[in-house]
Amino acid sequence: MPDTLARLLEPTELEKHLNEDHLLIIDLCKEQLYQRAHIPGAIHISPSQLMRGEAPAPGKLPDAERLNTLFSRLGLTAQTHVVAYDDEGGGWAGRLLWTLDVIGHARWSYLNGGLVAWQNEGHPLTSAIPPAPIRTAVTVNLDRSQLVEAEDIISHLGEKNFVIWDARSREEYDGIRVLSQRGGHIPGAIHCEWTSLMDRTRNMRVRADARTYLQQLGLTSDKTIITHCQSHHRSAYTYLVGKLLDYENIRGYHGSWSEWGNLPNTPIEI
């Protein structure tokens, strides 16, 4: 498998490399859709396998044992190049790719536009379920520089180059729609809803002017950016976009608002 696969991978380029050694295509679409039609050779995993699933913050990273089991089942090795896609514009694919960053696996690509672009542009699909990957013995070591906890945010709030990117809806940000005990947003957070970075006219690809768009909002690559939503699903996509734009200091708050809004003493603005 070549080392030259772009991180933002176009469907025409992926099609050239199907069936190559060390390529692992991960499908994060709905199970029923995967059973009906998926990219040849793609292995399906449920997004729930990427989340801890425990209240009050179900979106937190699973423990190391669960991650070891998942990536061993997927046959992950240091040589594996992972390509992730979904059918929703990149949220669940982003969640997998953020998880790979957390475990220190840098060989990955995002299929630009996911299944929407792949299917609409006439690339091959199949209902044939591929054989399970050959299991490996994976022992993950978590890279804490790729994630952030509530106490980390509290200790840096107000610093000039420390920015919160809120990827939720405007109603959630403004405290009109409340999905935790308390509503509102982290003080000073910049609102940029996740789907605003998807180009529906180009089959859900990342918008071509994403860098300029983010810069106009104050989300620039020279800052440390913490992105969150309610469960670090939507914000996994915004994390992904940041990484694709070479934002080296972007990190995911995996507790997200389901944690922040349920803690009794975290600062909140409305």
Secondary structure, DSSP 8 states (H G I E B T S, - for coil): --TT--SEE-HHHHHHHTT-TTEEEEE-S-HHHHHH-B-TT-EE--GGGGS---TT-TTS---HHHHHHHHHHTT--TT-EEEEE-SSSSHHHHHHHHHHHHTT---EEEETTHHHHHHHTT---B-----------------GGGEE-HHHHHHHTT-TTEEEEE-S-HHHHTTSS--SSS-SB-TT-EE--GGGGEEGGGTTEE-TTHHHHHHHHT--TTSEEEEE-SSSSHHHHHHHHHHHTT-TTEEEESSHHHHHTTSSS---B-
